[in-house]
Amino acid sequence: MMKLVPDISLARLKSGLFWRTFLLLGTLTTVSMITWIGMISVIQREPQAQQISAQIISVVTITHAALTHSAPELRRELLFDLVSNEGIRIFSLEEDDRIEPPPDNYLMPEIEAQVKAKLGKDTRFSARVNGVAGFWVSFKIDDDEYWLMLDRERLRGLTGFQWLGWASLVSLLSLLGAAIISSLINLPLSRLTAAARDIAKGKQPAPLPEKGPIEIIEANRSFNQMVDDLKQVESDRAVILAGISHDLRTPLARMQLEVEMANLSDEAREGIQSDIGQMDAIIGQFLDYAKPTETSSFTDVDLSGLLLDMTREAMRLPDVKINATIAEGAHAMGNPTDLRRVLNNLIENARRYGKTPDSDLTEIDIACHVRTSHGAKKVIIEVQDHGTGVPAEKIEQLMKPFTRLDTARGQANGAGLGLAIVDRVLLRHGAELQVRNREGGGLAFQISLPAV
């Protein structure tokens, strides 16, 4: 089976420039973020440990001095003030206290070392004493030992969750920036790709904006110039072929008149008239192939009605048998004249080349129905004959201009442009054409048009 309209796969989209640029910038941002967090953690580790240690030493020293030098009757009031104003609590250290080890983090070993260096090696630390959570530090007044409890908030720096939150926020902003940068880089190429695809479908793309970096400006300007040149070439070709048609058909008409008036035998007259008819048909094929299909001429075409009319016309031919299955309500946007020419060429191709073996008739199957696929409605038209078909390796050659597979499909009149015209018109209509050998013999054409 040959699909003449190219398709863009999901894998190709994933390997596009946008995703490559986005993944590259995202990876670089993530690596930079991890490196930055690691460097900040290493750089701030010692200063943060020194700051917390100095705060602990200062609080313990001041509390020790205040309790030592205050009058015994005023100590209770002093302890109340420390609790209410500074969040510092003092408890007697008992031998049966339930003590849990200090917090297990990367700063604690350095804090312990610096505090013990100032307050004494017998200084103890705890995260919870007798079920009460806090930052606990022991100290002595004479021979008595006490616990000093600080609120954890006073000693807390950025936690791991806070680091993770800030890192996630920065990473999200960085990825958003990477997406914007990738879009800005990819946008001109996406426009260029879409414009090139429109040209391949026979459409006239809008001029690309000539702004941005100098490379984009030059590329878009060159592309716009190419589009204008192609349009001019198309117009010149149509004018030239129209002139050729006029110049050739005028002497053909004179020849036809002279043949009618000449004293010729019936056999000679019929032969010359047949040759003139073939020449006129070839000229018509050239004009049909070169004629541009303007999307501005597209209207809502009733394909069901069009096929019914063409089926009735084909049934009048003496050597053709039509099997028609045409659903009602099949509509598509297109040029009615061009679509009629496409269907007529397919039926004529089947009539000429698809004669049923061991029969004097050409049996042609024509079907039309509406199908919904992936949420999109399509009009499916099938034209099949019951002939001998063509070799599978030569199916692609069928759609090329000036190609006739005489060995597979028999001799015929014309320039070999019938199916090339079909391909050209359907491409301009945004349709898909599939060609295959029919099971049981013959050739099958399937057209898929967007339904309305």
Summary of the structure (lengths in Angstrom):
residues: 452
radius of gyration: 44.3
end to end distance: 26.7
largest distance: 151.9
contacts: 1243
relative contact order: 0.08
helix: 57%
strand: 18%
